[in-house]
């Protein structure tokens, strides 16, 4: 996309029935990297995240803990969900809660429009309901239970029994949009990504859409249906609307027009809500559908999906306390092909931290700055005539910048980092081959020494700009040593055009210190 465009990216809003694990942080970091890159490219970037606080699951969790649902939500947001953003260094522009007055008002405005336009009707419904998913399940979504649930049908995701519910509810005429959705998927092949998720969505819609039950009478924790307050809005119908209530839907038309439509970044297990129900809702309201829905893969621990209920959840702080937020961000964006499932292990993050961050990038930065300090008293040397090796570094800077920028536009975050790391490796190889420490011993080679270190510093500055959306803490520290001005104001798609300060400032310590204990005690 051309620089200067609007780029609104939204994470799903996370359920406050429990504290976050690294799967939640993974989504947040991916969205943050994309937003930072676009922001630093000059786009009108805006990152939205937040919490989903209504529904039966929250009500039951709060009741079991002896508090009201609002008290439970307030506690979890204050003590767990907002601190998560600080733990992994998220620079979000807004944080929406579904209990916010602005959201509840927007939900009622939207719902009333659909009701007035004939897209909502009242009817009877009976079906199998998973409280964990807050979703009625199709027979194909159920599996035979094992262990204590043997002989019962259980949710394929939560492995817990479903409940048979029968209610008189309001329904959204979602079946009216079956063909329009299929047309959307065909006309915009990249609307749902990656292709594996797109194929699943297309197959689901082709199998036929049923109208969606969008209200509940059996409990009262939710947004009231405006024309019938005995009903509350189905939690997913309520939650999906956060993406537009946060940007002024029905209140601030200019802000809404500036931001919408969004890129929706979600886990693949909730892609169906975002790629089927959500665009159908928007079509009914006469609003544009999202730009893209990207369903990323799951984080696996020991081959199993991250889950609090299955005790496989790992708190992000367990990792950041050992390795720091930059290493957390780098590892999950580099080690996992974005869009596919990925296994987490302490051994892998420890190995990558040492080899790629400490020895690869961190050592490169320390060596270049130390040699300029030692051989030129900290004054940035001026390059003389460039040799082929110097020009090759310059070409690599330009090539990896273009490749990384293109990869970000494809949501290929790991490919962007892989491209950038080609410059890390090239610079380390260049220094090894040019041997500036040997050049420094021969006064006749002073100009060549200046050229080599000037070339190395220029490459290092380009790396600092390119890596700033991924590892903002380390790059900010490094920029203070070599650059001038604000790092985030450096255009990331023109990273090689940066300007150095007249002199370098020695780094007080390594960017990535040695880790003696790679795994926290159990």
C-alpha positions in Angstrom: 0.0 0.0 0.0 1.3 3.5 -0.7 2.8 5.4 2.2 0.4 7.9 3.8 -2.7 5.7 3.6 -4.9 4.9 6.5 -3.9 1.7 8.3 -6.3 0.7 11.1 -5.4 -2.6 12.7 -7.4 -4.3 15.4 -6.7 -7.3 17.6 -9.6 -9.3 18.8 -10.8 -8.1 22.2 -9.8 -10.7 24.8 -12.1 -12.4 27.2 -11.6 -11.5 30.8 -12.5 -14.8 32.3 -8.8 -15.4 33.1 -5.4 -13.8 32.9 -3.5 -13.6 29.6 -1.0 -16.2 28.3 1.7 -15.9 25.6 -0.9 -16.7 22.9 -2.6 -13.4 23.7 0.7 -11.6 23.8 1.6 -13.1 20.4 -1.4 -11.5 18.8 -0.7 -8.2 20.4 2.9 -8.1 19.3 2.1 -9.0 15.7 -0.5 -6.2 15.5 1.9 -3.8 17.2 4.8 -4.6 14.8 2.5 -4.1 11.8 1.2 -0.8 13.3 4.6 0.5 14.2 6.0 -0.3 10.7 3.1 1.5 9.0 3.3 4.4 11.4 7.0 4.7 10.7 6.4 4.5 7.0 4.2 7.6 7.2 0.8 5.9 7.1 -2.1 7.1 9.3 -1.7 4.0 11.5 -4.0 3.2 14.4 -3.9 0.2 16.7 -7.0 -0.9 18.7 -7.1 -3.6 21.3 -9.3 -4.2 24.3 -11.4 -6.6 26.4 -14.6 -8.5 25.9 -16.5 -8.4 29.2 -20.1 -9.6 28.7 -21.6 -13.1 28.3 -22.5 -16.1 30.3 -18.9 -17.3 30.8 -17.9 -14.0 32.6 -21.1 -14.1 34.7 -20.3 -17.6 35.9 -16.6 -16.9 36.5 -17.5 -13.8 38.6 -20.2 -15.6 40.5 -17.8 -18.5 41.3 -15.3 -15.9 42.7 -18.0 -14.2 44.8 -18.0 -10.8 43.0 -20.2 -9.0 40.4 -19.3 -9.4 36.7 -18.3 -5.7 36.6 -16.0 -6.1 39.6 -14.4 -9.1 38.1 -13.9 -7.4 34.7 -12.4 -4.3 36.4 -10.0 -6.4 38.4 -8.8 -8.4 35.5 -8.4 -5.4 33.2 -6.5 -3.4 35.8 -4.3 -6.2 37.1 -3.7 -8.4 34.1 -4.8 -7.2 30.6 -3.5 -3.6 30.6 -0.3 -4.7 32.3 0.2 -7.2 29.5 0.6 -4.3 27.0 3.4 -2.9 29.1 5.0 -6.3 29.5 5.5 -6.8 25.8 5.9 -3.1 24.9 2.6 -2.5 22.9 2.0 1.0 21.6 -1.7 0.9 21.1 -3.8 4.0 20.3 -6.9 2.9 22.1 -8.2 0.3 24.5 -11.8 -0.5 24.4 -13.9 -2.4 26.9 -17.3 -3.7 26.0 -18.6 -2.3 29.3 -17.6 1.2 28.1 -20.6 3.5 27.7 -19.4 4.5 24.2 -19.5 0.8 23.2 -22.9 -0.1 24.7 -24.5 3.0 23.1 -22.9 2.1 19.7 -24.2 -1.5 19.9 -27.7 -0.4 20.6 -27.6 2.1 17.7 -26.3 -0.6 15.3 -28.8 -3.1 16.5 -31.7 -0.7 16.2 -30.8 0.1 12.6 -30.8 -3.6 11.7 -34.1 -4.1 13.4 -35.7 -1.1 11.7 -34.4 -2.3 8.4 -36.0 -5.8 8.8 -32.8 -7.8 9.4 -33.8 -9.0 12.9 -36.8 -11.1 13.8 -38.0 -13.0 16.9 -38.1 -16.8 16.9 -37.6 -20.0 18.9 -34.2 -21.8 19.0 -32.8 -25.0 20.4 -29.2 -26.0 20.1 -26.0 -27.2 21.7 -24.1 -24.3 23.3 -20.5 -24.1 24.4 -20.1 -21.6 27.2 -16.3 -21.5 26.7 -16.7 -20.4 23.0 -20.0 -18.5 23.7 -21.3 -20.2 20.6 -24.0 -22.6 19.4 -22.3 -25.6 17.9 -23.0 -27.5 14.7 -22.9 -31.3 15.0 -19.5 -31.2 13.1 -18.1 -29.0 15.8 -18.6 -31.7 18.5 -16.5 -34.7 19.3 -16.9 -37.7 21.7 -15.7 -36.9 25.2 -13.0 -38.9 27.0 -12.1 -39.4 30.6 -14.7 -37.9 33.0 -16.7 -36.8 29.9 -16.8 -40.2 28.2 -20.2 -40.8 26.6 -20.9 -37.1 26.2 -20.6 -34.8 23.2 -17.9 -32.1 23.9 -16.7 -29.0 22.2 -13.7 -29.8 19.9 -11.9 -26.7 21.1 -12.5 -26.8 24.9 -13.0 -30.6 25.3 -15.9 -29.8 27.7 -19.5 -30.9 27.4 -21.9 -28.6 25.6 -25.3 -27.5 27.0 -28.7 -28.0 25.3 -30.4 -24.6 25.3 -33.8 -23.6 24.2 -34.8 -20.0 24.1 -37.1 -17.5 22.4 -34.5 -15.1 20.9 -34.0 -12.4 18.3 -32.4 -13.6 15.1 -30.2 -11.9 12.5 -31.0 -12.8 9.0 -27.5 -14.0 8.2 -28.7 -16.5 5.6 -29.6 -13.6 3.4 -25.9 -12.8 3.0 -24.7 -16.3 1.9 -24.2 -15.4 -1.8 -22.9 -11.9 -1.1 -20.2 -13.4 1.2 -19.3 -16.0 -1.4 -19.0 -13.2 -4.0 -16.8 -11.2 -1.6 -14.4 -14.1 -1.1 -14.2 -14.6 -4.9 -13.8 -11.0 -5.9 -11.3 -10.3 -3.1 -9.2 -13.4 -2.8 -7.0 -11.8 -0.1 -10.0 -10.8 2.0 -9.4 -13.8 4.3 -5.8 -14.9 4.9 -3.9 -17.2 4.9 -5.2 -19.4 2.2 -5.8 -22.4 4.6 -8.2 -20.2 6.7 -9.8 -18.8 3.5 -10.5 -22.3 2.2 -12.1 -23.3 5.5 -14.3 -20.2 5.5 -15.5 -20.6 1.9 -16.3 -24.2 2.5 -18.3 -23.3 5.7 -20.4 -20.7 3.9 -21.0 -22.9 0.9 -22.4 -25.6 3.2 -25.2 -23.1 4.0 -25.7 -20.3 6.5 -28.4 -20.4 9.2 -29.8 -17.2 10.8 -28.0 -16.2 13.9 -29.5 -16.1 17.4 -28.4 -12.7 18.7 -30.1 -12.3 22.1 -30.4 -14.2 25.4 -33.0 -14.2 28.1 -31.5 -16.7 30.5 -29.1 -14.2 32.0 -28.8 -10.4 32.1 -25.0 -9.6 31.9 -24.8 -7.8 28.6 -26.0 -4.9 26.5 -29.8 -4.6 26.6 -31.7 -5.0 23.4 -33.1 -1.5 22.9 -36.6 -2.4 22.0 -36.9 -5.3 24.4 -34.9 -5.0 27.6 -35.8 -8.5 28.7 -33.1 -9.6 26.3 -29.4 -8.9 26.3 -27.3 -9.0 23.1 -25.4 -12.2 22.2 -21.8 -11.6 23.4 -20.2 -12.2 20.0 -22.6 -9.8 18.2 -21.8 -7.3 20.9 -18.1 -7.9 20.8 -17.6 -7.7 17.1 -19.0 -4.1 17.1 -16.1 -2.9 19.2 -14.1 -2.3 16.0 -16.5 0.5 14.9 -17.7 1.8 18.3 -14.1 2.6 19.2 -13.8 4.9 16.1 -17.0 6.9 16.5 -19.7 4.8 14.8 -22.9 6.8 15.1 -21.2 9.6 17.0 -18.2 11.0 15.1 -18.7 10.5 11.3 -15.4 12.1 10.4 -13.3 9.9 12.7 -15.2 6.8 11.5 -14.6 7.7 7.8 -10.9 8.4 8.6 -10.3 5.0 10.2 -12.7 2.4 8.7 -12.3 -0.2 7.3 -9.8 -2.1 9.4 -7.4 -5.0 9.1 -8.6 -7.6 11.5 -5.9 -9.7 13.1 -7.3 -12.8 14.9 -6.5 -16.3 16.0 -7.6 -18.9 13.4 -10.1 -20.4 15.9 -12.2 -17.2 15.8 -11.7 -16.4 12.1 -15.3 -17.7 11.3 -16.8 -14.9 13.5 -14.7 -12.3 11.8 -14.9 -13.5 8.2 -18.6 -14.6 8.1 -20.7 -13.1 10.8 -18.9 -9.7 11.0 -19.0 -8.8 7.2 -22.6 -10.0 7.1 -23.5 -7.6 9.9 -21.7 -4.8 8.1 -23.4 -5.5 4.8 -26.8 -5.4 6.6 -25.9 -2.0 8.0 -24.7 -0.7 4.7 -21.1 -0.3 5.9 -17.9 -1.4 4.2 -16.5 -4.8 5.1 -13.0 -5.0 6.7 -9.9 -4.6 4.4 -8.6 -8.0 5.5 -9.2 -10.8 8.1 -6.0 -12.6 8.9 -6.3 -15.7 11.0 -2.9 -16.5 12.5 -1.9 -19.9 13.8 -1.8 -21.2 17.4 1.1 -21.3 19.8 1.7 -24.8 20.8 3.5 -26.1 23.9 4.5 -29.7 23.7 2.4 -30.0 20.5 -0.8 -28.8 22.2 -2.6 -25.5 21.9 -1.9 -22.9 24.6 -4.8 -23.1 27.1 -5.4 -22.0 30.6 -8.1 -24.6 31.1 -5.7 -27.4 30.1 -2.9 -25.9 32.2 -0.6 -25.3 29.2 -0.7 -21.5 29.5 2.5 -19.6 30.0 2.4 -16.1 31.3 4.3 -13.6 29.1 6.1 -12.2 32.2 7.7 -15.6 32.8 9.6 -15.0 29.5 10.2 -11.3 29.7 11.5 -11.6 33.3 14.3 -13.7 31.9 14.9 -12.4 28.4 13.3 -9.0 28.3 10.4 -7.6 26.1 12.6 -7.2 23.0 13.6 -10.8 22.9 10.0 -11.9 23.4 8.9 -9.8 20.5 11.8 -10.9 18.3 11.4 -14.6 19.0 7.8 -15.0 18.3 7.9 -12.8 15.2 11.0 -14.6 13.8 10.6 -18.3 14.9 7.1 -18.8 13.7 5.8 -18.6 10.2 3.0 -16.0 10.6 -0.2 -17.7 9.7 0.9 -21.2 10.8 1.0 -22.9 14.1 4.3 -22.7 16.0 5.8 -24.6 18.9 7.3 -22.7 21.8 10.2 -24.1 23.8 12.6 -22.6 26.3 15.5 -24.2 24.6 14.7 -22.5 21.2 14.2 -19.0 22.6 17.4 -19.3 24.6 19.4 -20.5 21.6 18.0 -17.7 19.3 18.6 -15.1 22.0 22.2 -16.0 22.2 23.0 -16.7 18.6 20.9 -14.0 16.8 20.3 -11.2 19.3 23.4 -11.3 21.6 26.0 -12.6 19.2 24.5 -11.5 15.9 23.0 -8.0 16.3 24.1 -7.0 19.8 27.8 -7.9 19.2 27.8 -6.2 15.8 26.6 -2.9 17.4 29.2 -3.1 20.2 32.0 -3.8 17.8 31.3 -1.0 15.4 30.8 1.6 18.1 33.9 0.4 20.0 36.1 0.6 17.0 35.0 4.1 16.0 35.6 5.2 19.6 39.0 3.6 19.7 40.4 4.4 16.3 38.7 7.8 15.6 38.1 9.1 19.2 34.3 8.6 18.6 34.2 10.9 15.6 32.2 9.4 12.8 34.7 8.7 9.9 34.1 9.9 6.4 34.2 7.2 3.7 36.7 7.5 0.9 36.5 5.7 -2.4 34.1 2.7 -2.2 35.3 -0.8 -3.1 33.1 -3.6 -4.3 32.7 -5.0 -0.8 31.5 -1.6 0.5 29.0 -1.2 -2.4 27.7 -4.7 -1.7 26.8 -3.6 1.8 25.0 -0.6 0.4 23.1 -2.8 -2.1 22.1 -5.2 0.7 20.7 -2.3 2.7 18.5 -1.2 -0.1 17.5 -4.7 -1.1 16.5 -5.9 2.4 14.6 -2.7 3.1 12.4 -3.2 0.0 12.0 -6.9 0.7 11.0 -6.3 4.4 8.5 -3.6 3.4 6.9 -5.8 0.8 6.7 -8.7 3.3 4.9 -6.5 5.8 2.3 -5.6 3.2 1.7 -9.4 2.9 1.5 -9.8 6.7 4.6 -12.0 6.3 6.2 -10.7 9.5 8.7 -13.5 9.9 9.8 -13.0 6.3 10.4 -9.3 7.0 12.7 -10.2 9.9 14.5 -12.9 7.9 15.2 -10.3 5.2 16.5 -7.8 7.7 18.7 -10.4 9.2 20.5 -10.8 5.9 22.0 -7.4 6.6 23.1 -8.4 10.1 24.9 -11.4 8.6 26.3 -9.4 5.8 27.7 -6.7 8.1 29.3 -9.3 10.5 30.9 -11.0 7.4 32.1 -7.7 6.1 33.8 -6.8 9.3 35.5 -10.2 9.5 36.7 -9.9 5.9 37.9 -6.3 6.1 39.7 -6.7 9.4 39.6 -3.0 10.6 41.7 -3.9 13.6 44.5 -4.9 11.1 44.0 -1.8 9.0 44.4 0.4 12.1 47.9 -0.9 12.6 49.0 0.7 9.2 48.8 4.5 9.0 49.0 4.2 5.2 45.6 2.4 5.3 43.9 5.1 7.4 41.5 6.1 4.6 40.6 2.5 4.0 39.9 2.1 7.8 37.7 5.2 7.7 35.7 3.8 4.7 35.2 0.4 6.3 34.0 1.8 9.6 31.8 4.4 7.9 30.3 1.7 5.8 29.7 -0.6 8.8 28.1 2.3 10.8 25.9 3.2 7.9 24.7 -0.4 7.7 24.2 -0.5 11.5 22.0 2.6 11.4 19.9 1.2 8.6 19.4 -2.0 10.7 18.4 0.1 13.7 15.7 1.8 11.7 14.5 -1.4 10.2 14.4 -3.3 13.5 12.8 -0.5 15.6 9.2 -1.8 15.1 10.3 -5.3 16.3 12.7 -4.5 19.2 12.0 -0.9 20.2 13.9 -0.9 23.5 17.3 -2.0 22.1 17.0 0.1 19.0 16.2 3.2 20.9 19.3 2.7 23.1 21.4 2.1 20.0 20.0 5.1 18.2 21.0 7.3 21.1 24.5 6.1 20.5 24.7 6.7 16.7 21.7 8.7 15.5 20.2 12.1 15.8 16.5 13.0 16.2 13.7 10.6 17.1 14.1 7.0 15.9 10.4 6.6 15.2 10.5 9.6 12.8 12.9 7.8 10.5 11.0 6.5 7.5 11.3 2.7 7.7 10.8 2.2 4.0 13.7 4.5 3.4 15.8 3.2 6.2 19.2 3.7 4.4 18.6 7.4 4.2 19.2 8.0 7.9 21.7 10.6 9.1 24.3 9.9 11.8 25.3 12.2 14.6 28.8 13.8 14.3 30.1 11.3 16.8 29.1 8.1 18.5 28.5 7.6 22.2 29.8 4.3 23.6 27.2 1.9 24.8 27.1 1.6 28.5 26.4 -2.2 28.3 25.6 -4.8 25.7 22.2 -4.6 24.1 21.5 -8.2 25.0 23.2 -9.3 28.2 24.3 -12.9 28.8 21.5 -15.0 30.3 22.8 -17.3 32.9 19.4 -19.0 33.7 17.5 -19.6 30.4 14.4 -21.0 32.1 12.7 -19.7 35.3 12.4 -22.2 38.1 9.2 -24.2 38.2 
